[in-house]
Amino acid sequence: MPCLVVKVSMGVGVMTAVALPDTDPADKAPSAARVSQRDARLRRMVDAHLDFIGRVLRNAGTPAAEIDDAVQRTFIAAAQRLDDVRPGAEKSFLLQTALNVAAHARRSAARRREVPAAEPPEVVDAATPEQLTSQKRARQMLDQVLDQMEPDLRTVFVLYEFEEMSMVEIAGVIGIPQGTVASRLRRARADFRERVRALELVTTSEVRR
Protein backbone atom coordinates (compact mmCIF):
# COMPACT_ATOMS: atom_id res chain seq x y z
CA MET A 1 0.00 0.00 0.00
CA PRO A 2 1.41 3.44 -0.84
CA CYS A 3 2.23 5.49 2.20
CA LEU A 4 3.29 8.92 3.30
CA VAL A 5 6.48 8.86 5.37
CA VAL A 6 6.80 11.82 7.70
CA LYS A 7 10.04 12.49 9.53
CA VAL A 8 9.27 13.64 13.05
CA SER A 9 11.34 14.53 16.10
CA MET A 10 10.72 12.67 19.37
CA GLY A 11 13.42 14.43 21.33
CA VAL A 12 16.72 16.24 21.08
CA GLY A 13 18.66 14.71 18.26
CA VAL A 14 16.21 11.83 17.84
CA MET A 15 14.27 11.38 14.64
CA THR A 16 11.65 8.81 13.76
CA ALA A 17 9.68 8.11 10.61
CA VAL A 18 5.92 7.82 10.80
CA ALA A 19 4.64 5.86 7.82
CA LEU A 20 1.08 6.95 7.15
CA PRO A 21 -1.26 5.47 4.53
CA ASP A 22 -1.99 8.11 1.90
CA THR A 23 -5.22 6.56 0.67
CA ASP A 24 -8.44 5.50 2.31
CA PRO A 25 -9.01 1.74 1.79
CA ALA A 26 -12.56 2.56 0.66
CA ASP A 27 -11.31 4.86 -2.07
CA LYS A 28 -10.43 2.98 -5.24
CA ALA A 29 -9.05 5.91 -7.18
CA PRO A 30 -8.75 9.11 -5.11
CA SER A 31 -7.94 12.21 -7.08
CA ALA A 32 -4.43 13.63 -6.96
CA ALA A 33 -5.80 16.81 -5.38
CA ARG A 34 -7.55 14.88 -2.62
CA VAL A 35 -4.45 12.82 -1.88
CA SER A 36 -2.41 16.02 -1.68
CA GLN A 37 -4.94 17.57 0.72
CA ARG A 38 -4.95 14.48 2.93
CA ASP A 39 -1.16 14.38 3.00
CA ALA A 40 -1.00 18.04 3.97
CA ARG A 41 -3.56 17.57 6.73
CA LEU A 42 -1.67 14.59 8.14
CA ARG A 43 1.57 16.54 8.13
CA ARG A 44 -0.11 19.39 10.01
CA MET A 45 -1.48 16.95 12.59
CA VAL A 46 1.95 15.42 13.13
CA ASP A 47 3.67 18.81 13.38
CA ALA A 48 1.09 20.23 15.77
CA HIS A 49 0.46 17.30 18.09
CA LEU A 50 3.44 14.92 18.02
CA ASP A 51 5.00 16.02 21.31
CA PHE A 52 1.60 16.13 23.04
CA ILE A 53 0.74 12.60 21.95
CA GLY A 54 4.15 11.32 23.02
CA ARG A 55 3.65 12.76 26.51
CA VAL A 56 0.11 11.40 26.78
CA LEU A 57 1.29 7.93 25.85
CA ARG A 58 4.14 8.09 28.36
CA ASN A 59 1.99 9.45 31.18
CA ALA A 60 -0.77 6.93 30.47
CA GLY A 61 1.61 4.06 31.18
CA THR A 62 3.08 3.09 27.82
CA PRO A 63 6.48 1.42 28.43
CA ALA A 64 9.34 3.75 27.49
CA ALA A 65 10.72 1.32 24.91
CA GLU A 66 7.36 1.29 23.09
CA ILE A 67 6.65 5.03 22.92
CA ASP A 68 7.87 5.48 19.33
CA ASP A 69 5.79 2.51 18.09
CA ALA A 70 2.76 3.75 20.03
CA VAL A 71 3.09 7.22 18.50
CA GLN A 72 3.22 5.68 15.04
CA ARG A 73 0.18 3.49 15.72
CA THR A 74 -1.74 6.56 16.90
CA PHE A 75 -1.04 8.55 13.75
CA ILE A 76 -1.63 5.56 11.48
CA ALA A 77 -5.08 5.17 13.05
CA ALA A 78 -5.67 8.86 12.39
CA ALA A 79 -4.60 8.46 8.77
CA GLN A 80 -6.94 5.52 8.27
CA ARG A 81 -9.91 7.43 9.70
CA LEU A 82 -8.96 10.89 8.55
CA ASP A 83 -12.23 11.48 6.68
CA ASP A 84 -14.14 10.79 9.92
CA VAL A 85 -12.18 13.40 11.88
CA ARG A 86 -14.06 16.68 11.98
CA PRO A 87 -11.88 19.71 11.16
CA GLY A 88 -10.87 21.30 14.45
CA ALA A 89 -11.29 18.03 16.36
CA GLU A 90 -7.92 16.53 15.37
CA LYS A 91 -6.35 16.89 18.83
CA SER A 92 -9.35 15.32 20.55
CA PHE A 93 -9.36 12.38 18.13
CA LEU A 94 -5.61 11.82 18.55
CA LEU A 95 -5.96 12.00 22.32
CA GLN A 96 -8.65 9.34 22.49
CA THR A 97 -6.72 7.14 20.07
CA ALA A 98 -3.50 7.54 22.08
CA LEU A 99 -5.26 6.57 25.31
CA ASN A 100 -6.60 3.42 23.64
CA VAL A 101 -3.12 2.60 22.33
CA ALA A 102 -1.67 3.19 25.81
CA ALA A 103 -4.27 0.89 27.38
CA HIS A 104 -3.30 -1.85 24.94
CA ALA A 105 0.39 -1.29 25.71
CA ARG A 106 -0.25 -1.52 29.47
CA ARG A 107 -2.14 -4.78 29.10
CA SER A 108 0.61 -6.22 26.92
CA ALA A 109 3.25 -5.15 29.44
CA ALA A 110 1.28 -6.73 32.27
CA ARG A 111 1.26 -10.05 30.44
CA ARG A 112 5.03 -9.85 30.05
CA ARG A 113 5.84 -9.03 33.66
CA GLU A 114 6.74 -12.61 34.51
CA VAL A 115 9.59 -12.20 32.00
CA PRO A 116 11.06 -8.76 32.80
CA ALA A 117 11.91 -6.66 29.76
CA ALA A 118 15.40 -5.29 29.37
CA GLU A 119 14.33 -1.71 30.05
CA PRO A 120 16.60 0.72 31.87
CA PRO A 121 15.13 1.93 35.18
CA GLU A 122 13.58 5.37 35.16
CA VAL A 123 16.01 6.56 37.84
CA VAL A 124 19.50 5.09 38.00
CA ASP A 125 21.68 7.70 39.69
CA ALA A 126 22.57 6.56 43.21
CA ALA A 127 19.46 4.39 43.36
CA THR A 128 19.51 1.40 45.67
CA PRO A 129 17.91 -1.94 44.71
CA GLU A 130 15.18 -1.20 47.26
CA GLN A 131 14.43 2.16 45.64
CA LEU A 132 14.30 0.64 42.17
CA THR A 133 11.95 -2.07 43.41
CA SER A 134 9.72 0.56 45.01
CA GLN A 135 9.66 2.61 41.79
CA LYS A 136 8.76 -0.45 39.74
CA ARG A 137 5.92 -1.37 42.08
CA ALA A 138 4.61 2.18 42.04
CA ARG A 139 4.64 2.22 38.23
CA GLN A 140 2.86 -1.13 38.09
CA MET A 141 0.25 0.06 40.57
CA LEU A 142 -0.33 3.24 38.55
CA ASP A 143 -0.69 1.26 35.32
CA GLN A 144 -3.13 -1.16 36.95
CA VAL A 145 -5.26 1.61 38.44
CA LEU A 146 -5.39 3.57 35.16
CA ASP A 147 -6.39 0.43 33.28
CA GLN A 148 -9.32 -0.15 35.66
CA MET A 149 -10.70 3.39 35.52
CA GLU A 150 -13.61 4.31 33.28
CA PRO A 151 -12.26 5.78 30.00
CA ASP A 152 -14.01 9.16 30.50
CA LEU A 153 -12.60 9.54 34.01
CA ARG A 154 -9.14 8.31 33.01
CA THR A 155 -8.93 10.81 30.16
CA VAL A 156 -9.64 13.82 32.39
CA PHE A 157 -7.40 12.47 35.16
CA VAL A 158 -4.40 11.93 32.87
CA LEU A 159 -4.74 15.32 31.19
CA TYR A 160 -5.12 17.24 34.45
CA GLU A 161 -2.72 15.39 36.74
CA PHE A 162 0.01 14.41 34.27
CA GLU A 163 -0.31 16.81 31.35
CA GLU A 164 -1.09 19.67 33.76
CA MET A 165 -3.75 21.01 31.42
CA SER A 166 -6.33 23.41 32.82
CA MET A 167 -10.01 22.51 32.95
CA VAL A 168 -10.66 25.04 30.21
CA GLU A 169 -8.06 23.38 27.98
CA ILE A 170 -9.40 19.91 28.71
CA ALA A 171 -12.95 21.02 27.92
CA GLY A 172 -11.76 22.37 24.59
CA VAL A 173 -9.80 19.26 23.65
CA ILE A 174 -12.50 16.76 24.61
CA GLY A 175 -15.41 18.92 23.53
CA ILE A 176 -17.41 18.91 26.77
CA PRO A 177 -18.51 21.70 29.16
CA GLN A 178 -16.03 22.85 31.78
CA GLY A 179 -18.47 21.86 34.51
CA THR A 180 -18.46 18.30 33.19
CA VAL A 181 -14.67 18.29 33.29
CA ALA A 182 -14.72 19.40 36.93
CA SER A 183 -17.29 16.74 37.82
CA ARG A 184 -15.34 13.98 36.07
CA LEU A 185 -12.10 15.10 37.71
CA ARG A 186 -13.65 14.90 41.19
CA ARG A 187 -14.98 11.43 40.45
CA ALA A 188 -11.68 10.37 38.88
CA ARG A 189 -9.65 11.48 41.91
CA ALA A 190 -11.98 9.68 44.31
CA ASP A 191 -11.94 6.57 42.12
CA PHE A 192 -8.15 6.69 41.87
CA ARG A 193 -7.72 6.96 45.67
CA GLU A 194 -10.14 4.11 46.31
CA ARG A 195 -8.43 1.82 43.82
CA VAL A 196 -4.97 2.63 45.21
CA ARG A 197 -6.14 1.88 48.77
CA ALA A 198 -7.65 -1.41 47.63
CA LEU A 199 -4.42 -2.43 45.93
CA GLU A 200 -2.36 -1.41 48.96
CA LEU A 201 -4.57 -3.57 51.20
CA VAL A 202 -4.12 -6.53 48.87
CA THR A 203 -0.36 -6.00 48.77
CA THR A 204 -0.12 -5.71 52.57
CA SER A 205 -2.20 -8.86 53.00
CA GLU A 206 0.05 -10.79 50.62
CA VAL A 207 3.21 -9.62 52.42
CA ARG A 208 1.87 -10.77 55.79
CA ARG A 209 1.15 -14.29 54.55
Disulfide bonds with the S-S distance in Angstrom:
none
